[in-house]
Amino acid sequence: MNDSRTVPGIGPGGWAGRQGLADAQEQHAREQAIVYRLHVGRRLYAEHLDAVSYIARYFDGATIIPATGLWRGTREYSFIVEIVATLAQLQAIMSLAGDLRVAFEQTTVLVTWQRCESLLLGEDTIRGIDHA
């Protein structure tokens, strides 16, 4: 057996000469759905509605969830912005978090994320399905 043999993408030298494979893997990872959550404090109960204009600068859709937070032992009004996007949109998420931090006069905004499965169900996705 010749150890210098290379199977595309596998074996000695396979990765160095297979930039296309690495690029494809990176592209796939960047397109996977991620749910981002931005946890933002606020002074007034309904103030989270003001966040809509900031979110719309970066994303077509989001969910805003009113919440009660705890920061340094003190209860505070807060809200969570939940957005399903991709890793490629992380910079937009961070820009939005910065905008919300300044707009709501917060010391910090917590940003969390995790990979998720998602399906956007609409009229176009259910046409042609036999409902019998």
N, CA, C and O atoms as a GROMACS GRO file, in nm:
protein
  528
    1MET      N    1   0.085  -0.119   0.000
    1MET     CA    2   0.000   0.000   0.000
    1MET      C    3   0.088   0.124   0.000
    1MET      O    4   0.184   0.133   0.077
    2ASN      N    5   0.058   0.218  -0.084
    2ASN     CA    6   0.133   0.341  -0.096
    2ASN      C    7   0.068   0.447  -0.006
    2ASN      O    8  -0.044   0.491  -0.034
    3ASP      N    9   0.138   0.489   0.103
    3ASP     CA   10   0.083   0.585   0.198
    3ASP      C   11   0.072   0.726   0.144
    3ASP      O   12   0.008   0.811   0.207
    4SER      N   13   0.131   0.754   0.029
    4SER     CA   14   0.124   0.889  -0.026
    4SER      C   15   0.001   0.908  -0.114
    4SER      O   16  -0.021   1.016  -0.169
    5ARG      N   17  -0.078   0.802  -0.127
    5ARG     CA   18  -0.201   0.812  -0.205
    5ARG      C   19  -0.296   0.912  -0.140
    5ARG      O   20  -0.300   0.924  -0.018
    6THR      N   21  -0.370   0.982  -0.219
    6THR     CA   22  -0.466   1.078  -0.167
    6THR      C   23  -0.603   1.052  -0.226
    6THR      O   24  -0.623   1.050  -0.347
    7VAL      N   25  -0.697   1.033  -0.136
    7VAL     CA   26  -0.838   1.024  -0.174
    7VAL      C   27  -0.892   1.166  -0.157
    7VAL      O   28  -0.863   1.229  -0.055
    8PRO      N   29  -0.968   1.218  -0.252
    8PRO     CA   30  -1.015   1.357  -0.240
    8PRO      C   31  -1.074   1.387  -0.102
    8PRO      O   32  -1.172   1.327  -0.060
    9GLY      N   33  -1.010   1.481  -0.035
    9GLY     CA   34  -1.057   1.525   0.096
    9GLY      C   35  -1.014   1.438   0.211
    9GLY      O   36  -1.041   1.471   0.327
   10ILE      N   37  -0.946   1.325   0.183
   10ILE     CA   38  -0.906   1.233   0.288
   10ILE      C   39  -0.761   1.192   0.262
   10ILE      O   40  -0.718   1.186   0.147
   11GLY      N   41  -0.688   1.163   0.366
   11GLY     CA   42  -0.554   1.107   0.350
   11GLY      C   43  -0.447   1.213   0.344
   11GLY      O   44  -0.474   1.333   0.352
   12PRO      N   45  -0.321   1.166   0.329
   12PRO     CA   46  -0.207   1.257   0.330
   12PRO      C   47  -0.219   1.366   0.224
   12PRO      O   48  -0.237   1.338   0.106
   13GLY      N   49  -0.210   1.487   0.268
   13GLY     CA   50  -0.214   1.600   0.176
   13GLY      C   51  -0.352   1.633   0.122
   13GLY      O   52  -0.367   1.726   0.043
   14GLY      N   53  -0.453   1.559   0.165
   14GLY     CA   54  -0.587   1.579   0.111
   14GLY      C   55  -0.644   1.715   0.140
   14GLY      O   56  -0.712   1.773   0.055
   15TRP      N   57  -0.619   1.769   0.260
   15TRP     CA   58  -0.677   1.898   0.295
   15TRP      C   59  -0.603   2.013   0.229
   15TRP      O   60  -0.664   2.111   0.187
   16ALA      N   61  -0.470   2.001   0.222
   16ALA     CA   62  -0.392   2.110   0.165
   16ALA      C   63  -0.427   2.135   0.020
   16ALA      O   64  -0.431   2.250  -0.025
   17GLY      N   65  -0.453   2.029  -0.054
   17GLY     CA   66  -0.484   2.043  -0.195
   17GLY      C   67  -0.631   2.051  -0.225
   17GLY      O   68  -0.670   2.055  -0.342
   18ARG      N   69  -0.712   2.053  -0.124
   18ARG     CA   70  -0.857   2.050  -0.145
   18ARG      C   71  -0.925   2.173  -0.086
   18ARG      O   72  -1.017   2.161  -0.006
   19GLN      N   73  -0.878   2.289  -0.126
   19GLN     CA   74  -0.935   2.412  -0.074
   19GLN      C   75  -1.084   2.420  -0.104
   19GLN      O   76  -1.161   2.474  -0.023
   20GLY      N   77  -1.126   2.368  -0.218
   20GLY     CA   78  -1.268   2.370  -0.254
   20GLY      C   79  -1.352   2.294  -0.153
   20GLY      O   80  -1.462   2.338  -0.119
   21LEU      N   81  -1.302   2.180  -0.106
   21LEU     CA   82  -1.375   2.101  -0.006
   21LEU      C   83  -1.386   2.179   0.125
   21LEU      O   84  -1.493   2.185   0.185
   22ALA      N   85  -1.275   2.238   0.169
   22ALA     CA   86  -1.277   2.316   0.292
   22ALA      C   87  -1.372   2.435   0.279
   22ALA      O   88  -1.447   2.465   0.372
   23ASP      N   89  -1.369   2.501   0.165
   23ASP     CA   90  -1.459   2.614   0.143
   23ASP      C   91  -1.604   2.570   0.148
   23ASP      O   92  -1.689   2.638   0.205
   24ALA      N   93  -1.633   2.454   0.087
   24ALA     CA   94  -1.771   2.402   0.087
   24ALA      C   95  -1.816   2.370   0.229
   24ALA      O   96  -1.931   2.397   0.265
   25GLN      N   97  -1.727   2.312   0.309
   25GLN     CA   98  -1.763   2.280   0.447
   25GLN      C   99  -1.787   2.407   0.528
   25GLN      O  100  -1.881   2.413   0.607
   26GLU      N  101  -1.704   2.508   0.508
   26GLU     CA  102  -1.721   2.634   0.578
   26GLU      C  103  -1.852   2.700   0.536
   26GLU      O  104  -1.924   2.753   0.620
   27GLN      N  105  -1.882   2.698   0.406
   27GLN     CA  106  -2.006   2.758   0.356
   27GLN      C  107  -2.127   2.688   0.418
   27GLN      O  108  -2.224   2.754   0.458
   28HIS      N  109  -2.122   2.555   0.425
   28HIS     CA  110  -2.232   2.480   0.485
   28HIS      C  111  -2.252   2.521   0.631
   28HIS      O  112  -2.365   2.542   0.676
   29ALA      N  113  -2.141   2.532   0.705
   29ALA     CA  114  -2.150   2.572   0.846
   29ALA      C  115  -2.208   2.711   0.860
   29ALA      O  116  -2.285   2.737   0.953
   30ARG      N  117  -2.172   2.802   0.770
   30ARG     CA  118  -2.219   2.940   0.779
   30ARG      C  119  -2.366   2.952   0.743
   30ARG      O  120  -2.431   3.050   0.781
   31GLU      N  121  -2.421   2.855   0.669
   31GLU     CA  122  -2.560   2.862   0.627
   31GLU      C  123  -2.654   2.791   0.724
   31GLU      O  124  -2.776   2.804   0.711
   32GLN      N  125  -2.602   2.716   0.821
   32GLN     CA  126  -2.687   2.647   0.916
   32GLN      C  127  -2.763   2.748   1.001
   32GLN      O  128  -2.712   2.855   1.034
   33ALA      N  129  -2.885   2.713   1.036
   33ALA     CA  130  -2.969   2.803   1.115
   33ALA      C  131  -2.916   2.813   1.257
   33ALA      O  132  -2.877   2.714   1.319
   34ILE      N  133  -2.917   2.935   1.307
   34ILE     CA  134  -2.877   2.962   1.445
   34ILE      C  135  -2.984   3.052   1.506
   34ILE      O  136  -3.028   3.148   1.443
   35VAL      N  137  -3.024   3.021   1.628
   35VAL     CA  138  -3.116   3.110   1.698
   35VAL      C  139  -3.031   3.197   1.790
   35VAL      O  140  -2.959   3.147   1.877
   36TYR      N  141  -3.041   3.326   1.769
   36TYR     CA  142  -2.971   3.425   1.851
   36TYR      C  143  -3.070   3.483   1.950
   36TYR      O  144  -3.186   3.507   1.916
   37ARG      N  145  -3.024   3.507   2.073
   37ARG     CA  146  -3.108   3.573   2.173
   37ARG      C  147  -3.030   3.690   2.232
   37ARG      O  148  -2.917   3.673   2.280
   38LEU      N  149  -3.090   3.807   2.228
   38LEU     CA  150  -3.031   3.927   2.287
   38LEU      C  151  -3.113   3.962   2.410
   38LEU      O  152  -3.233   3.988   2.398
   39HIS      N  153  -3.051   3.963   2.525
   39HIS     CA  154  -3.118   3.992   2.652
   39HIS      C  155  -3.087   4.136   2.690
   39HIS      O  156  -2.972   4.172   2.714
   40VAL      N  157  -3.191   4.219   2.693
   40VAL     CA  158  -3.174   4.363   2.709
   40VAL      C  159  -3.257   4.412   2.828
   40VAL      O  160  -3.375   4.380   2.840
   41GLY      N  161  -3.194   4.490   2.916
   41GLY     CA  162  -3.266   4.552   3.027
   41GLY      C  163  -3.338   4.678   2.978
   41GLY      O  164  -3.304   4.732   2.873
   42ARG      N  165  -3.436   4.722   3.056
   42ARG     CA  166  -3.510   4.844   3.019
   42ARG      C  167  -3.567   4.908   3.145
   42ARG      O  168  -3.580   4.843   3.248
   43ARG      N  169  -3.599   5.034   3.135
   43ARG     CA  170  -3.651   5.108   3.250
   43ARG      C  171  -3.803   5.095   3.264
   43ARG      O  172  -3.854   5.083   3.375
   44LEU      N  173  -3.875   5.098   3.154
   44LEU     CA  174  -4.021   5.100   3.155
   44LEU      C  175  -4.076   4.969   3.100
   44LEU      O  176  -4.012   4.905   3.017
   45TYR      N  177  -4.193   4.931   3.145
   45TYR     CA  178  -4.250   4.802   3.107
   45TYR      C  179  -4.271   4.789   2.956
   45TYR      O  180  -4.234   4.686   2.899
   46ALA      N  181  -4.329   4.888   2.890
   46ALA     CA  182  -4.362   4.878   2.747
   46ALA      C  183  -4.250   4.930   2.657
   46ALA      O  184  -4.266   4.932   2.535
   47GLU      N  185  -4.140   4.969   2.714
   47GLU     CA  186  -4.032   5.030   2.639
   47GLU      C  187  -3.974   4.936   2.532
   47GLU      O  188  -3.916   4.983   2.433
   48HIS      N  189  -3.988   4.806   2.550
   48HIS     CA  190  -3.931   4.711   2.453
   48HIS      C  191  -3.990   4.729   2.313
   48HIS      O  192  -3.929   4.687   2.214
   49LEU      N  193  -4.107   4.789   2.303
   49LEU     CA  194  -4.167   4.812   2.172
   49LEU      C  195  -4.082   4.908   2.088
   49LEU      O  196  -4.086   4.902   1.965
   50ASP      N  197  -4.007   4.994   2.153
   50ASP     CA  198  -3.918   5.085   2.082
   50ASP      C  199  -3.805   5.011   2.010
   50ASP      O  200  -3.742   5.067   1.920
   51ALA      N  201  -3.780   4.888   2.048
   51ALA     CA  202  -3.672   4.809   1.988
   51ALA      C  203  -3.701   4.772   1.843
   51ALA      O  204  -3.609   4.742   1.768
   52VAL      N  205  -3.827   4.774   1.803
   52VAL     CA  206  -3.866   4.732   1.668
   52VAL      C  207  -3.791   4.809   1.560
   52VAL      O  208  -3.743   4.749   1.463
   53SER      N  209  -3.779   4.940   1.576
   53SER     CA  210  -3.712   5.019   1.472
   53SER      C  211  -3.564   4.982   1.461
   53SER      O  212  -3.508   4.987   1.351
   54TYR      N  213  -3.501   4.947   1.571
   54TYR     CA  214  -3.361   4.906   1.567
   54TYR      C  215  -3.345   4.770   1.499
   54TYR      O  216  -3.255   4.751   1.418
   55ILE      N  217  -3.432   4.678   1.533
   55ILE     CA  218  -3.427   4.543   1.476
   55ILE      C  219  -3.448   4.549   1.325
   55ILE      O  220  -3.380   4.481   1.249
   56ALA      N  221  -3.544   4.631   1.282
   56ALA     CA  222  -3.578   4.641   1.139
   56ALA      C  223  -3.462   4.693   1.055
   56ALA      O  224  -3.460   4.671   0.934
   57ARG      N  225  -3.366   4.761   1.116
   57ARG     CA  226  -3.248   4.807   1.041
   57ARG      C  227  -3.164   4.689   0.989
   57ARG      O  228  -3.097   4.700   0.887
   58TYR      N  229  -3.170   4.577   1.061
   58TYR     CA  230  -3.082   4.464   1.031
   58TYR      C  231  -3.155   4.338   0.984
   58TYR      O  232  -3.099   4.261   0.905
   59PHE      N  233  -3.278   4.316   1.031
   59PHE     CA  234  -3.347   4.190   1.005
   59PHE      C  235  -3.492   4.212   0.966
   59PHE      O  236  -3.556   4.308   1.009
   60ASP      N  237  -3.544   4.123   0.882
   60ASP     CA  238  -3.683   4.130   0.839
   60ASP      C  239  -3.779   4.078   0.946
   60ASP      O  240  -3.896   4.116   0.947
   61GLY      N  241  -3.731   3.992   1.035
   61GLY     CA  242  -3.820   3.935   1.135
   61GLY      C  243  -3.748   3.902   1.264
   61GLY      O  244  -3.628   3.875   1.265
   62ALA      N  245  -3.823   3.904   1.373
   62ALA     CA  246  -3.771   3.871   1.505
   62ALA      C  247  -3.889   3.852   1.598
   62ALA      O  248  -4.002   3.888   1.566
   63THR      N  249  -3.862   3.795   1.712
   63THR     CA  250  -3.962   3.784   1.818
   63THR      C  251  -3.911   3.862   1.938
   63THR      O  252  -3.796   3.845   1.978
   64ILE      N  253  -3.996   3.947   1.994
   64ILE     CA  254  -3.959   4.024   2.112
   64ILE      C  255  -4.041   3.970   2.229
   64ILE      O  256  -4.164   3.970   2.226
   65ILE      N  257  -3.971   3.923   2.330
   65ILE     CA  258  -4.035   3.859   2.445
   65ILE      C  259  -4.014   3.946   2.569
   65ILE      O  260  -3.900   3.961   2.614
   66PRO      N  261  -4.121   4.002   2.626
   66PRO     CA  262  -4.106   4.077   2.751
   66PRO      C  263  -4.062   3.981   2.862
   66PRO      O  264  -4.109   3.867   2.867
   67ALA      N  265  -3.975   4.026   2.950
   67ALA     CA  266  -3.923   3.938   3.055
   67ALA      C  267  -3.892   4.020   3.180
   67ALA      O  268  -3.892   4.143   3.177
   68THR      N  269  -3.867   3.949   3.287
   68THR     CA  270  -3.817   4.010   3.409
   68THR      C  271  -3.677   3.954   3.430
   68THR      O  272  -3.658   3.833   3.430
   69GLY      N  273  -3.581   4.043   3.447
   69GLY     CA  274  -3.444   4.000   3.464
   69GLY      C  275  -3.395   4.027   3.605
   69GLY      O  276  -3.461   4.093   3.685
   70LEU      N  277  -3.278   3.975   3.633
   70LEU     CA  278  -3.212   3.998   3.760
   70LEU      C  279  -3.070   4.040   3.729
   70LEU      O  280  -2.996   3.965   3.664
   71TRP      N  281  -3.030   4.156   3.773
   71TRP     CA  282  -2.895   4.206   3.748
   71TRP      C  283  -2.838   4.258   3.878
   71TRP      O  284  -2.891   4.352   3.937
   72ARG      N  285  -2.729   4.197   3.922
   72ARG     CA  286  -2.660   4.236   4.046
   72ARG      C  287  -2.755   4.244   4.164
   72ARG      O  288  -2.751   4.338   4.244
   73GLY      N  289  -2.842   4.143   4.173
   73GLY     CA  290  -2.932   4.132   4.286
   73GLY      C  291  -3.057   4.217   4.279
   73GLY      O  292  -3.138   4.216   4.372
   74THR      N  293  -3.075   4.290   4.170
   74THR     CA  294  -3.191   4.377   4.156
   74THR      C  295  -3.277   4.330   4.039
   74THR      O  296  -3.227   4.303   3.930
   75ARG      N  297  -3.406   4.319   4.063
   75ARG     CA  298  -3.500   4.282   3.958
   75ARG      C  299  -3.517   4.399   3.864
   75ARG      O  300  -3.524   4.514   3.907
   76GLU      N  301  -3.524   4.369   3.734
   76GLU     CA  302  -3.544   4.476   3.635
   76GLU      C  303  -3.631   4.426   3.521
   76GLU      O  304  -3.634   4.307   3.490
   77TYR      N  305  -3.701   4.520   3.460
   77TYR     CA  306  -3.772   4.486   3.338
   77TYR      C  307  -3.666   4.454   3.232
   77TYR      O  308  -3.558   4.511   3.231
   78SER      N  309  -3.700   4.362   3.145
   78SER     CA  310  -3.608   4.331   3.037
   78SER      C  311  -3.689   4.274   2.921
   78SER      O  312  -3.810   4.254   2.932
   79PHE      N  313  -3.622   4.248   2.811
   79PHE     CA  314  -3.684   4.181   2.699
   79PHE      C  315  -3.579   4.099   2.628
   79PHE      O  316  -3.459   4.125   2.638
   80ILE      N  317  -3.626   4.000   2.556
   80ILE     CA  318  -3.539   3.911   2.479
   80ILE      C  319  -3.577   3.924   2.333
   80ILE      O  320  -3.694   3.908   2.297
   81VAL      N  321  -3.479   3.952   2.249
   81VAL     CA  322  -3.500   3.955   2.105
   81VAL      C  323  -3.449   3.823   2.051
   81VAL      O  324  -3.332   3.789   2.069
   82GLU      N  325  -3.536   3.748   1.987
   82GLU     CA  326  -3.497   3.618   1.932
   82GLU      C  327  -3.502   3.625   1.780
   82GLU      O  328  -3.603   3.663   1.721
   83ILE      N  329  -3.390   3.589   1.718
   83ILE     CA  330  -3.378   3.596   1.572
   83ILE      C  331  -3.317   3.467   1.522
   83ILE      O  332  -3.215   3.422   1.574
   84VAL      N  333  -3.379   3.406   1.422
   84VAL     CA  334  -3.320   3.289   1.356
   84VAL      C  335  -3.249   3.340   1.232
   84VAL      O  336  -3.310   3.399   1.143
   85ALA      N  337  -3.119   3.316   1.228
   85ALA     CA  338  -3.035   3.366   1.118
   85ALA      C  339  -2.925   3.263   1.091
   85ALA      O  340  -2.943   3.144   1.118
   86THR      N  341  -2.813   3.308   1.038
   86THR     CA  342  -2.700   3.219   1.012
   86THR      C  343  -2.575   3.277   1.078
   86THR      O  344  -2.575   3.391   1.124
   87LEU      N  345  -2.470   3.197   1.082
   87LEU     CA  346  -2.344   3.243   1.137
   87LEU      C  347  -2.290   3.362   1.058
   87LEU      O  348  -2.224   3.449   1.114
   88ALA      N  349  -2.320   3.366   0.930
   88ALA     CA  350  -2.276   3.476   0.846
   88ALA      C  351  -2.336   3.610   0.891
   88ALA      O  352  -2.285   3.716   0.855
   89GLN      N  353  -2.444   3.605   0.967
   89GLN     CA  354  -2.511   3.727   1.013
   89GLN      C  355  -2.472   3.767   1.155
   89GLN      O  356  -2.534   3.855   1.215
   90LEU      N  357  -2.368   3.703   1.209
   90LEU     CA  358  -2.325   3.735   1.345
   90LEU      C  359  -2.286   3.882   1.360
   90LEU      O  360  -2.316   3.942   1.463
   91GLN      N  361  -2.222   3.940   1.261
   91GLN     CA  362  -2.182   4.081   1.271
   91GLN      C  363  -2.306   4.171   1.282
   91GLN      O  364  -2.304   4.268   1.359
   92ALA      N  365  -2.411   4.141   1.207
   92ALA     CA  366  -2.535   4.219   1.217
   92ALA      C  367  -2.597   4.203   1.356
   92ALA      O  368  -2.650   4.299   1.412
   93ILE      N  369  -2.591   4.082   1.412
   93ILE     CA  370  -2.642   4.059   1.548
   93ILE      C  371  -2.566   4.145   1.648
   93ILE      O  372  -2.627   4.208   1.734
   94MET      N  373  -2.433   4.147   1.636
   94MET     CA  374  -2.352   4.225   1.729
   94MET      C  375  -2.376   4.375   1.713
   94MET      O  376  -2.376   4.449   1.811
   95SER      N  377  -2.397   4.419   1.590
   95SER     CA  378  -2.429   4.561   1.568
   95SER      C  379  -2.562   4.596   1.631
   95SER      O  380  -2.576   4.701   1.694
   96LEU      N  381  -2.661   4.508   1.614
   96LEU     CA  382  -2.792   4.529   1.676
   96LEU      C  383  -2.779   4.533   1.828
   96LEU      O  384  -2.838   4.619   1.893
   97ALA      N  385  -2.703   4.441   1.884
   97ALA     CA  386  -2.683   4.439   2.030
   97ALA      C  387  -2.622   4.570   2.078
   97ALA      O  388  -2.663   4.624   2.181
   98GLY      N  389  -2.525   4.622   2.004
   98GLY     CA  390  -2.465   4.750   2.040
   98GLY      C  391  -2.564   4.864   2.034
   98GLY      O  392  -2.567   4.950   2.122
   99ASP      N  393  -2.645   4.866   1.928
   99ASP     CA  394  -2.748   4.970   1.916
   99ASP      C  395  -2.847   4.965   2.032
   99ASP      O  396  -2.882   5.068   2.089
  100LEU      N  397  -2.891   4.844   2.068
  100LEU     CA  398  -2.988   4.830   2.177
  100LEU      C  399  -2.924   4.867   2.311
  100LEU      O  400  -2.990   4.926   2.397
  101ARG      N  401  -2.798   4.833   2.330
  101ARG     CA  402  -2.728   4.868   2.453
  101ARG      C  403  -2.727   5.020   2.474
  101ARG      O  404  -2.754   5.069   2.583
  102VAL      N  405  -2.694   5.092   2.367
  102VAL     CA  406  -2.690   5.238   2.375
  102VAL      C  407  -2.832   5.296   2.390
  102VAL      O  408  -2.855   5.382   2.474
  103ALA      N  409  -2.925   5.248   2.307
  103ALA     CA  410  -3.062   5.302   2.307
  103ALA      C  411  -3.132   5.285   2.442
  103ALA      O  412  -3.207   5.372   2.485
  104PHE      N  413  -3.106   5.171   2.508
  104PHE     CA  414  -3.174   5.143   2.634
  104PHE      C  415  -3.085   5.172   2.755
  104PHE      O  416  -3.115   5.132   2.868
  105GLU      N  417  -2.973   5.242   2.728
  105GLU     CA  418  -2.882   5.288   2.833
  105GLU      C  419  -2.841   5.176   2.927
  105GLU      O  420  -2.851   5.188   3.049
  106GLN      N  421  -2.794   5.066   2.867
  106GLN     CA  422  -2.753   4.949   2.943
  106GLN      C  423  -2.601   4.938   2.947
  106GLN      O  424  -2.532   4.977   2.852
  107THR      N  425  -2.549   4.884   3.055
  107THR     CA  426  -2.406   4.858   3.066
  107THR      C  427  -2.367   4.745   2.972
  107THR      O  428  -2.262   4.749   2.907
  108THR      N  429  -2.453   4.644   2.965
  108THR     CA  430  -2.426   4.526   2.882
  108THR      C  431  -2.554   4.475   2.818
  108THR      O  432  -2.664   4.504   2.864
  109VAL      N  433  -2.538   4.400   2.712
  109VAL     CA  434  -2.645   4.321   2.650
  109VAL      C  435  -2.589   4.180   2.635
  109VAL      O  436  -2.482   4.162   2.577
  110LEU      N  437  -2.660   4.083   2.686
  110LEU     CA  438  -2.616   3.944   2.675
  110LEU      C  439  -2.662   3.889   2.540
  110LEU      O  440  -2.780   3.898   2.506
  111VAL      N  441  -2.569   3.831   2.464
  111VAL     CA  442  -2.601   3.768   2.336
  111VAL      C  443  -2.569   3.620   2.349
  111VAL      O  444  -2.456   3.583   2.380
  112THR      N  445  -2.670   3.536   2.325
  112THR     CA  446  -2.649   3.391   2.326
  112THR      C  447  -2.691   3.336   2.191
  112THR      O  448  -2.771   3.398   2.120
  113TRP      N  449  -2.639   3.220   2.155
  113TRP     CA  450  -2.680   3.156   2.031
  113TRP      C  451  -2.658   3.007   2.038
  113TRP      O  452  -2.576   2.958   2.116
  114GLN      N  453  -2.734   2.936   1.956
  114GLN     CA  454  -2.718   2.792   1.942
  114GLN      C  455  -2.769   2.750   1.805
  114GLN      O  456  -2.861   2.810   1.750
  115ARG      N  457  -2.709   2.647   1.753
  115ARG     CA  458  -2.755   2.593   1.625
  115ARG      C  459  -2.893   2.534   1.644
  115ARG      O  460  -2.925   2.480   1.750
  116CYS      N  461  -2.975   2.544   1.541
  116CYS     CA  462  -3.110   2.492   1.551
  116CYS      C  463  -3.157   2.442   1.415
  116CYS      O  464  -3.097   2.473   1.312
  117GLU      N  465  -3.260   2.367   1.416
  117GLU     CA  466  -3.329   2.328   1.294
  117GLU      C  467  -3.443   2.427   1.277
  117GLU      O  468  -3.508   2.464   1.374
  118SER      N  469  -3.468   2.469   1.154
  118SER     CA  470  -3.577   2.563   1.134
  118SER      C  471  -3.645   2.536   1.001
  118SER      O  472  -3.586   2.483   0.907
  119LEU      N  473  -3.770   2.573   0.995
  119LEU     CA  474  -3.849   2.562   0.873
  119LEU      C  475  -3.945   2.680   0.874
  119LEU      O  476  -4.021   2.698   0.968
  120LEU      N  477  -3.940   2.759   0.769
  120LEU     CA  478  -4.032   2.872   0.757
  120LEU      C  479  -4.154   2.821   0.680
  120LEU      O  480  -4.148   2.800   0.559
  121LEU      N  481  -4.263   2.802   0.750
  121LEU     CA  482  -4.383   2.746   0.691
  121LEU      C  483  -4.473   2.858   0.642
  121LEU      O  484  -4.514   2.944   0.720
  122GLY      N  485  -4.503   2.857   0.514
  122GLY     CA  486  -4.590   2.958   0.455
  122GLY      C  487  -4.670   2.896   0.342
  122GLY      O  488  -4.664   2.776   0.319
  123GLU      N  489  -4.744   2.978   0.275
  123GLU     CA  490  -4.829   2.931   0.166
  123GLU      C  491  -4.750   2.854   0.061
  123GLU      O  492  -4.795   2.749   0.015
  124ASP      N  493  -4.634   2.905   0.023
  124ASP     CA  494  -4.554   2.840  -0.080
  124ASP      C  495  -4.504   2.703  -0.038
  124ASP      O  496  -4.483   2.616  -0.123
  125THR      N  497  -4.483   2.682   0.092
  125THR     CA  498  -4.428   2.554   0.136
  125THR      C  499  -4.534   2.448   0.154
  125THR      O  500  -4.501   2.330   0.166
  126ILE      N  501  -4.663   2.485   0.156
  126ILE     CA  502  -4.766   2.383   0.173
  126ILE      C  503  -4.845   2.355   0.046
  126ILE      O  504  -4.928   2.264   0.044
  127ARG      N  505  -4.820   2.431  -0.061
  127ARG     CA  506  -4.889   2.404  -0.186
  127ARG      C  507  -4.846   2.270  -0.242
  127ARG      O  508  -4.729   2.232  -0.232
  128GLY      N  509  -4.938   2.200  -0.298
  128GLY     CA  510  -4.906   2.073  -0.361
  128GLY      C  511  -4.902   1.955  -0.266
  128GLY      O  512  -4.878   1.842  -0.308
  129ILE      N  513  -4.925   1.979  -0.138
  129ILE     CA  514  -4.927   1.869  -0.042
  129ILE      C  515  -5.068   1.812  -0.038
  129ILE      O  516  -5.166   1.885  -0.025
  130ASP      N  517  -5.078   1.681  -0.050
  130ASP     CA  518  -5.207   1.614  -0.046
  130ASP      C  519  -5.253   1.605   0.099
  130ASP      O  520  -5.190   1.537   0.180
  131HIS      N  521  -5.362   1.673   0.132
  131HIS     CA  522  -5.412   1.676   0.268
  131HIS      C  523  -5.519   1.571   0.294
  131HIS      O  524  -5.593   1.581   0.392
  132ALA      N  525  -5.529   1.470   0.208
  132ALA     CA  526  -5.632   1.368   0.223
  132ALA      C  527  -5.602   1.274   0.337
  132ALA      O  528  -5.679   1.181   0.362
   0.00000   0.00000   0.00000
